[in-house]
Amino acid sequence: MTAPDGDARYDAVVIGGGVAGLAAGTWIARYRRSVAVLDGGEPRNKWVELAHGYLGEDPMHPGDLLERARRQLERYEEADLCAGQASRVRREEDGTFTVVVDNGLRLRSRRLVLATGVRDVFPEVERFFEHYGASVFHCPTCDGYEARDTRVVAFGWSDDITDFALTLLGWARSVAIVTDGHAFEGDESCRRRLAEAGIAVMEDDAVELLGERGNLEGVRLRGAGVVPCELAFFSIAHEPRTGLAVQLGCRLTGEGCIDVDGEAATSVPGVYAAGDITPGLQLVQVAAAKGATAGVACARSLRGEGGRPDAWEGQVPG
């Protein structure tokens, strides 16, 4: 329903068209609540060829999963799938929400679900994106099994890379850390643990990834030459996209994620959050479950308010 002021009005708006957002939108629609899912078109795993461990779909192409989920969402007359990036969001005095989209669209809703995901910081090395998603990954839990009995390079320099590399050694034959020219930030205990595990720390610039996509051969360093490897992982920075949550005043955790309760509710009434932007494991299957939790909780919170768009007038969210 479009109001006279041109705003499209819904019971709920879901910001984020990834797995968590689509799951939330699907469950809101199944409760017969009008919902718009706003898809910015930048899924975190858009370079990834195969996602692993999803029950009944192992392995799968993540793009195929999203496409199937979009088609299934569009079967619900209660749901709209909208393209665009949300640039601003505010909570009005009457408790409703206004979402301003970069393409000029304005959405009004009684409830809001944030599923805006995480932005990864990538190594600055030539031919990185030629290999990313085929032989280079950011998540040992997701892709560590594929590293079994191989030589692995781990890009990173913070003290966190210590446990990251040690975790990889649970699958890999060998692991070497490349700091890409940065000084390793781990203390002596980190260096000792790595040395005891046989993990070298190479404080050298990474110049180029070698080999063709799907057949990584090594990493060329500026000073030390070529480090042979079949796979590479990186852990530099993974930044939750919390800009909209901050605009709304949502409480964040110490790690910068959106703080939510057991039903995915944030500290701001009427706002829910799901997916990698919330604390916990960052896996496709977990994101889908979190989205379902947020969608069901969001829809149930609307009971008694009237779920159809034509019941908007005179209704105030509880």
Helices and strands as residue ranges (DSSP letters): E 8-15, H 19-30, E 35-39, H 62-73, E 79-83, E 86-91, E 97-101, E 106-114, E 118-121, H 128-131, E 136-137, H 140-143, G 144-147, E 151-155, H 160-168, E 174-178, H 188-196, E 200-202, E 206-212, E 215-221, E 225-228, E 231-234, E 237-240, H 243-248, E 271-273, G 275-277, H 284-301, G 309-311
